[in-house]
């Protein structure tokens, strides 16, 4: 979880909102949101209440959005 997420492949695998399920590339990240592009559109998805599956170096890992609800630049300091 100390990895920079921008540029990684991501899929929203669990959400309370049916419109948030999507698969694509992380285009931007803030403290509370991840912007995902599926090639046709970009959608800003809140971290809280969603579960994401990232692909990094051919490995997939799942992360609860509430676990990464930090500013990207602070993630290294907060997550041990």
N, C-alpha and C positions, 0 to 999 in steps of 0.2 A: 504494500500500500504506500510505500515511499516513492513509487514510480510516478513520473509525470504522466498524466492521463491523456493529454492532448495528442492526437494522432493515433491512439490505440483503437482497435476494433472493440465495440461494446454492444451488448444486448441488454435491454430491460427485460428481466425474466420474471419479476413479480412486481405488481403494482395494484393499488386500489382504484386506479383510473384506467379504463380500457384504451384511452387514446395515447397513453404513454408507452405501450408495448411497441418497441421498434428495435432495429438492428442497424448499425452503421459505424461511423467514425466520430470520435470525440473531437469537436471543433473548438470548444471553449469550455472553461470551468470557472465557476465562482464558488464562494463559500456555500451557497445553498442550491446551486443548479449545475447541470451538465448540459451543454448544447451538443446535440447529435445530428449528424447529416447522414441521410440514407442515399444520397446522390440526387434525389429529386427535391428534397426539402430539408430544412433544418428545424429542429424542434428543441425548445428549452424544457428540460425535464427536471423537476425538483429532486434533490437527493433524498430528503426525508420521505419515508413511506414507500420507497422503491428499492428493489434489489437489482444490482447490475452484475453482469458477467463480462469481464474484460479478457482480451486475448493479448498476451505478452510473450514474445519469443516462442510461439506455438503452444503455449500453456494457457489454459483457461482458469480464471479464479473468480469466485463470487464474493461480492462485497455488499453489505447493507449500506444504503445511502446515509443512514444516521451515523455509521462508523467513520465516514469520510467527510462529514459536514464541518470542514475547516477550510480556511483559505488555502489554496494550493501551495503557496509559499510557506505556510506554517505546518503543513502536514508532516514534514520530516521531524520537526521539533516535538509535536504532540503525540505521534504514534510511535510507540516503542515496541 
